[in-house]
Amino acid sequence: MTMELYQEVALTRDLPEHGLRAGDVAVLVDFVPHPNNGEEGCVLEVFNAIGESFTVIAVPISVVEVLRPDEILAVRSLAKAS
């Protein structure tokens, strides 16, 4: 499935530097080219469980995947990077 702007996506790996884990959901807000012709990137906005934005990050596009109908959302406490 093609990724589109403003759709929800899931992380495919942990990002401890941001306190995020694989499976966390974010909104895809932009695509960004790599400055040296490397992997395309994307900008994600991450929200807490009540819809408040708490961070915006840029990651390689391989770090996200489109949500699937056979998945279910879960809630966890925000893990701070140590």
C-alpha positions in Angstrom: 0.0 0.0 0.0 1.3 3.5 -0.9 2.0 5.9 1.9 0.2 9.2 1.6 0.5 12.5 3.4 -1.5 12.9 6.7 -2.2 9.2 7.1 -1.3 7.3 10.2 1.7 5.0 10.0 3.5 2.7 12.5 7.2 2.6 13.4 8.9 -0.6 12.3 11.7 -0.3 14.9 12.5 1.3 18.3 13.8 4.9 18.3 15.1 5.2 21.9 16.6 8.6 21.2 13.0 9.9 20.8 11.4 7.6 23.5 9.5 5.7 20.8 9.0 2.0 20.1 8.2 -0.2 17.2 4.5 -0.2 16.7 4.0 3.4 17.9 1.6 5.3 15.6 2.5 8.7 14.0 1.1 10.9 11.3 3.1 11.3 8.1 3.3 15.0 7.4 6.0 15.3 4.7 8.4 13.4 2.4 12.0 14.6 2.3 14.7 13.7 -0.2 18.1 12.6 1.1 20.6 15.4 0.4 23.2 12.9 -1.0 20.8 10.6 -3.0 20.3 8.2 -0.1 17.1 6.7 1.2 14.1 9.1 1.1 13.0 10.3 4.5 9.7 11.3 6.0 8.6 13.8 8.7 6.3 12.3 11.4 4.2 14.0 14.0 3.6 11.9 17.1 0.7 12.4 19.4 -0.1 11.2 22.9 -3.2 9.1 23.6 -5.4 12.2 24.0 -4.3 13.8 20.7 -1.7 16.3 21.9 1.3 16.6 19.7 4.5 15.9 21.6 7.2 15.6 18.9 8.0 15.9 15.2 10.8 13.8 13.9 12.5 13.0 10.6 13.2 9.3 9.8 14.1 7.1 6.8 11.0 5.9 5.0 12.0 2.3 5.8 11.3 3.0 9.5 7.5 3.3 8.9 4.8 1.2 7.4 1.1 1.7 6.6 -1.4 0.5 9.2 -3.2 -2.7 8.3 -6.8 -3.7 9.0 -5.5 -6.8 11.0 -3.8 -4.6 13.5 -5.1 -3.1 16.8 -3.9 0.0 18.6 -2.6 -0.2 22.2 -1.7 2.3 24.9 1.6 2.5 26.9 3.4 5.1 29.0 5.9 7.3 27.1 9.4 5.9 27.6 12.0 8.6 28.0 15.4 7.9 26.5 18.0 7.1 29.1 
